[in-house]
Amino acid sequence: MIKVNFNGQQLSVAKGTRVLQLVEEKDRKNLVVCQVGAQIKELNYILSERNNGMTIKLLNLSNAEAGRAYRASLRYIVAMAFYNIYPDVPIRFSYNISRSICCQAVTKSFNMSRAVDAISQEVRRIIEADLPIERVTVTIEEAEEIYRKFHLDDKIAVLKYRPESTVHLYKCGDYYNYLHNYMVPSTGCIHNYTITPYSPGLIIQYPRHDLDATIPEFEEEATYCKTLQKAYDWAEKAGVQTVTDINRKIDRGEVLEFVQMCEAHHNRQLAALGDAIEQEIENVRLVAIAGPSSSGKTTFCNRLRIELLSRGIAPVTISLDDYYFEKDKICEIQGRPIDKLDLEHINCLDIELFNKDLYDLINGEEVTLPRFNFQAGKREAGKTIRVEQNVPIIIEGIHALNEKLTKSIPKHQKFKIYIAPHAQLNIDNHSPLSVTNTRLIRRIVRDMKFRNCPAARTIDMWQSVRNGEFRWIYPNQENADYVFNSSLGYELCVLKKQAMEALTAITPADPQYLVANRLIKTLKYFRLIDDDSLIPCNSLLREFIGGSCFDV
């Protein structure tokens, strides 16, 4: 017998007991996974001596890790439905607009619109049958044989990059698959989803843990949708749609070519952006730049300025940080004590002064800009400038695309740029990689290298950062005149070494282990690019790994 803390009670249970057996029958369908100690486990997890004294928490869709398992299980069921009806049609999942999943046929000639009703009915049948989803462990050779049977050649290709000698698969009836995530115990646990046609595939929506386990209303986001489609098209043309594609380039000794190809993609975007601004230079007086954390905004602003200089346009940069109110004033505005302030709120900025200065500068007046002294926590007088006609002003910050910030400037005089990584990259066809995780890995490496901040602390801050992004950045991205995709196909191969060192220092006893372990499981598949001398000094990636020419 072993002792565990379950639902606030101390229980003595027999070794070999599954966590699901401790749950009442009526509650099972509302659960997704569990947490045993500091680790996420499936509800079918078998308790052993190693779990003696541990606390077991049952997780439903109000939990982020449970939400990931639910999404993966839903993808598993859709993939199973496709195999049952169209066994010879490979499909690919990718993240899409309105926080949904897109399912497309890899075979271009397949008409997905004709499959909607049949797939929806088969998914419904599988769920209503409440079939067990069992985790099995097999050898690499056995996995290859199973994948070959189910026409999962893309998964066979990934196996050679696994550091482990065994493979976990999930079996449901006679169907096998693996989606690089935990699974619900049975198909009947997936009780809330939508499948709708959306060219060129299907859109799958699922309940969000951050929205009280509800499915948000689908929002058409034309700008974001075009960006994702461009990213998908480029990955297809460049031959870097999966981790295997990337690793093969490294295995073939094509690292320099690969790095330069990705950098050239950034250069083309900058040239297109320069063209767009130059064509409207008689109207454009303000260039506003915003994007989520670790998108590479600092390097991007420097490179954009150089791009414009090459066209005879010499922009002036104004820092939004200099327009922050002092904390006493923010306390007064927000009606909160100093330790409860929301420092990302737009009301922390002196919007009236900012608009007055912008208005005066655009109209040829001489203006003494403020300078915020962060050590003293006070705003001081800064430099005095005058902006010539046809010289745009560049601003960058979390609120840069928010119309409230620049209300005194007519819309036709503003050129808005949204920057973020938008990789359409998968481990395999059924397992898309999260760009949010990529940004977090970027930030972990940067914080450790330049801010003496360990990975655990960066992970602790990340949810607060994400909350600010959802509140202040994402609602304004559709207003952008140009979206710059800051993803670099080779970056995780470079970030891997430093990130793994930081993440493996987090132990299973640490509260940050759940996130660290998830990132490690992603990074382990990438071949390492150990020679960073191949990366240009002006690369956006240099902002995170060091050696940027803009730091000199």
N, C-alpha and C positions, 0 to 999 in steps of 0.2 A: 504493500500500500504506500501511496505517496500523499502528501498534504499540499493542497493548493488553495489560494484565496480566489473564490469564484462568486461574482456578484455580491461582494462584501461579506461573504461567509467562508469560514474555514471548512474545507471538505477533505475527507480521506477517500481517495479513489484508487481503484486497482490499476496497476501498470497495464498499459495496453488499451486503456479507455480513450475513446475519441471525444474531443471537446463537444461535438454535436450531441453525444449521448447525455451530456449534462444539461442540455437545453430542453425545455418543455416543447412538445410537439406543436402547440399552437403558436409558438414564437419563432419557429425555425425559418419560415419563409420571409421574415422581416430582417433577417441577419445576412451578412455577406461574408465576413472573415472574423478572425479574433486576434487579439494581441496576447502573446504568452511571454511574460517578462517584457523585454524591450523589442521583441521581434513579432512581425506579422506572420500569422499562420492561418492555414485554411481550417474551416470548421471540422474537417475530417482528420485533423492533426491528431496523432496518437501520443498520449502522454507517457513519459518514461521517467526514470530516476533523475535524469538531468533537470526535470521540471519541478522537482520537490521544493516547496516553499515559494514558488512563483505565483504571481497574480495573473489571472486570466480575465481579460476584458472582451466582451462581445461587441462587435462593431457593426453598426448599420449605416445607412446611406447619409447620415449626418457627419460621417468621418471621411477625410480625404483619401486615406489608403483604401477604405472600403469602396469608395467611388471608383478608384482605379481598377480594383478587382471586378466590380460590376461591369464596367465598360469592356474590359478584356473578355469577360464571360459572354457578354452580348455579341462581341465580334466572333467569338468561338462558335456560337450558335448560328450566326449568319453564314459563316464559312462552312459549317456543317450542312446547312440548308442548301447552299450552292453545290456542294459536292454531291448531295443526294439527288439533285435534279439535273445539274449540269456538271458532271464529274470531269469533263475535259476543258472546262473554262476556268483558267486561273483568275483570281480577283486580287485587288490591292486596296488596302485601307489607308486612308490619310486623314489628317486633321483638316477641318474645313471651317467655313464661316459659321457664325452664330454658335461657336463652341460645340460643333457637331463632328461626326465622322462621315467621310465620303467613301463610298465603296464603288470602285470602277473595275471593269473587265480589262485585264491585261491584253487580251485578244481584241484588237481594234475592231474587227469585223463583227463582234458580238453585239447585238442590239439589246442593250440593258433595259430599255423601256418595256420590251415584251416580257421581261422576267419579273417585273415588280410584283404582280399579283401572285405568281407561283411561289416566289421566294417568301413573300409575306405570309402566305398560307402555310408553307413548310416551317417557317420560324414559329408560327403560332402552334402548329402541331407538336413540334419538339418541346416547346415550353409546357403545353398542356399535358404532355406525357410524363412530365416531371422525372426525366431520366437522370440517374446518378452520373456525376462527373468525377471520375476516379483518377488520382495521380499515380502514375507508374514510373518506375526507374528502369532504364534499359541501357545497354552499352551503345557506344557510337555506331558500331556495325549494325546493331538491331534497329537503331533510329534511322539509319540510312535506308534500310529495307522497308521500314514502315512508311517513311516519307515518299519513297519511290512508288509504293503501292497507291498512295493518295495524290500522286502527281505534284508533290511539294518540292520540286527541284531546288527552288530558292532556299529552302530550309536545309537541304543537304549541303549546299555551298557554304552555309554559315557554320556548320559543325566543325570544320577544320580550324576555326578561330576560337572555339571554346577551350579554355584552359583545363576544364574538367574532363575526366575519362568516361563519365556517364552522362546521361541525358534524362531530364524529367519530361514526360509527356502526359497528356490528359486524354483519357479514354471515355467515350460516351457511346454506349452500345458497341457497335463495330467501328466507330469513327475515332481516329487519333489526330491530335494536333497539339501545338505548343505555342502560346502567345506571350511568353516572357513576362508572365504576371501570375498572381494567385487567382484561383477560381472559386466560384460558389460551389456548394456541395451537390446541387442538382439543377437541372434546367428550369424547374418550376420556381426557383428563386428570382428569376428575371421576370418581373411582373409589370414593368413600366418602361415603355420605349415607343418610338415611332419610326416607321420606315416610309419614306416618300421619294418619288422620282425627282431628280434634280440633275439636269444635263451636266456632264455626260454619264452620270451614274445614279446612285441612290444616296440619299442623306439619311443617316441614322442618328436620332436624338435619344438622349438618356437623361435620367434625373441627376441634378447637380447637388453635390453635398453642401455647397455654399448657398443654395437657394431652397433650403428646407426640403431637400429630396424631391423637388418638382422639376419638370421639364420646362425650360424657358421657351417663350414664344419664339418661333424662328424669325430671325431678322435678316432681311436682304441687305448685304453689305457689298455693294458693287465694287468699290475701290479695293477692299481687302480680297474679294474674290478674284479680281484680275491679278493681284499680286501673287496669290497662291498659284493661279494657273501659270503665270510666267515662271514661277519657281519650279513648278512641276515640269514645264516644257524644257527649261534649261537643264534640269537634272537628267532628263531623258536624252537630250542632245549630247550632253557632256558625258553620259554614261556613268552617272554617280547617283543612282536611285536607291541603292542599298549599301549597307556596310561592306558587303562582299565586293561590290563594284569598287569601292574606295581601297579596300585592302589589296585587291588584285593589282591596282596601279602601283602600290608600294612594293608588292612582291616582284613586279616586273621591272623595278628600278626606274619608275617614271615619276619619282617624287618631285623633281624640279619642274618638269612639265606640268604636273598636276597643280602644284602651288601657283605657278605662273598663270595657268588657265583660270583658276579661281580669282586671282588678283586682276586678271584682264576683265573678268566679268564685273568687278567693282569699277574698274576704269571706264568701261562702257557706260555704266549707269551714271557715273560722274559727268561724262561727256554729254550724255543725253540731258542731264539736269542742267548743265551749263548752257546747252542750246536753248532749253525752255526758258531759263531766266534771261538770257541775252535777247531773245526774241521779244520779251516783254519789258525790257529794261527801262523804257520811257515811262512805264506805269509802276513797275515794282520798286517800292521804297522800303519795304520790310520783308525780310526772309526769316520766317519763324520755323524753328526745328524742335521737334519733340519725339520722344520714344521711351519705351520702358527701360528699366535698369539693365546695364551691361549690354546695351545695343551698339556701343562704340561711338557715341555721340561726339566725344571730344576729338578723336582722330578725324571723324567725318567732317566736323566743322573746319578743321585745319585744311583738309584736302579740298573741301568745297571752296574755301577762300582762295586757295592756289589755283583751282580750276577757273574761278572767275577772274583772278589776276591775269591769267594767260589770255583772257579775252579783253583785257584793258579795263576791267571792272574792279575797283579797289574797295571792297565793302568794309564797313566799320562794325565792330562787334561790341555789343552791350551785354553785360552780365545781369541776369535777373536776380542773382544772389545779392547784388548790391541794393536791391529795393525791398529787402526784408525789413519788416518792422522790428523794433527791439522787443524782447520777450515780455516786458511789462505791458507794452501796448497790445501784444497778442493776447495776453491774459485778459485784458480789459475787453477786447473785441470778442473773444470766444467765451468769456465768462467762466474760465476754468483756472485752477491753480497751475503753477508752472510745470509741475510733474505730470500733468494730464493734457498738455497742449497737443493739438493736431498740427504739427509743423509742416505738413504737406498741403494743408488747406489753402485755397487761393486767397483767403482773407489775411494770410500772413504777409502778403505782398502789398506794398503801397501802390495800389492800382492807379489812383488819381495822379500821384506824382509821376509814375511811369508813363502814363498817357500824355501828361503835359509835356514831359521831356521829349517824347517821341514826336508829338505834334510840332513842337518848336524846332526840333532838329530837321524834320522833313520840310519845314517851311523856311529853312535857311537861317534860323536864329542860332546864336552862340549859347551853349548850355553847359553849366557846371554839373557833371554827373555825380551822384552819390557814390561812396565806397563803403561797404560794410566791413567793419573791423571785427572779425569773428573772435579774436582773442579777447577784445574788450567788450564784445557783444553790443557794439554801438555803430550807428551809421555816421560817417564823416563826409566831408567834402572831398571829391575826387578830382579827376582831370577835367579841364574845360575844352570842349570841342565844338567844331562847326562842320556840318556835313554838306558837301557840294551836291549840286543837282546831278541826278543819275547815278548817285552812289548809294547803294542799298545798305540798310542797317540789318545786321544779323543778330537774332536773339535765339537762345537755346535754353530749354528748361521744361519741367514737367507740365507747366501750364501754357507753353508757347502757342499751342493751337487753339486755345480757349478764347472765343471771341470776347469774353468779359475782360480779358487782360489787355486787349488792344482795341477797345471800343471806339477810340477817337480816330482810328485810321480806317478809311474806306476799304471795303473788301477787295476792290480791284487793285489796290496798291499793296496787297499782301500776297506773298508766295509762301504757301505752307508745305513743309516737308515732314513726313513721318518716317522714322528710321527704326528698324527692328530686324532681327534675323528671321527669315521665313523659309527655312529649309524644308523641302518635301523629301525627307530622307527616312528610310525604313531599315530596321534590322533585317527583316524579310517582308514579303508581301503583306502579311497579316499583322505586323507589329510596327506601327509608325513611331518615330522618335519624337519626343516632346522638345520643342524649341525653348520652352520655359526651363527645362532641365539644362539645356545648352547654356542659356544665359546664367543660370545659377553656377554652373561649372566655371564659366568665364569669371564670374564675380569671386568665387572661392579662390581661384588662382591669383587674381589681382589683389584681393584684400590681404591675402597671406604675404604676397611679395612686396606690396607698397604701403600697406596700412597696419602691418604687424597684427593682423586680425586672424585668429585661427578659424578653420572651417566650421567648427561647432558654433561659433558666434555668428558667422555669416548665415548659417542655416537658421539660427534662432531669429534673425532679423528678417528673413526672407518673406514670411507671411505678411508682415506689416508692409513691406515693400510692395508685395502683390496687391494688397488691399488698396494702396494708393494708386496703383496702375489702373485697377478696375474703376476706381472712382474718378480719376482725373485725366487719364491718358487715352484709354481705349474708346470712351464715348466720343472723342474728337478725331479719331483717326480717319473716319470717312470724309472729313472736311479737307483732307490733304490734297494739294495739287500734284504732289509726287511722293511715291513711296520708295524709299531706298532699302533694298534687301541687303542687310549687312552680314548675312550668313556666308561663311567660307567653308567649302566642302571638306577641306583638310584639317580644320581647326581642332576637332576632338582628338585627332592623332597627335597633335602637338601638345594640347592641354593635358593629355592623359597622364604623363609622368608626374607632373607637379600635383595634379588633382588627386591622383591615386595615393600619393604620399600623404596628402592632407586628410583624405577621407578614411584611409585605413588606420589612422591614428585615433579615430573615433571607435570606441569599443561597444560591444553589445549592451553594456551596462549604462551607456550614455543615452540621454533622451533624444539626441540627434541621430541615433543609429538608423532609424527607419529611413530617413532621407538619404543618409550617407550610403547605406546598403543599396538603395535603389539606383543611385548614381554610379556606384561601382559596377553593378550588374550591366549598366549600359556601356561604360568605358571599356570593360574587359574584352569586348569584341573587336575593338579597333587596333590595328597595327600601330606601332609607335613610330612617329617621326622624331628622331632624337637630335637631328642636326638643324637647329633653328637659324643657321647662317643662310639657309635657302630662302628664308622669309624676308621680303623687302623691308627696309627700315621705316617706310611710310605705311606699311600694312596696318589695317585696322586691328589685326590680332596683336600687334605690338603694344597696344594700349593695355593688354592684360598680361603679357609675358615679359614685357620690358624691351629695351633696346630701340625705342621709337626715336626717330630723328626729331620729332616735335617736342621731345623732352629736353633737348639740348638747349 
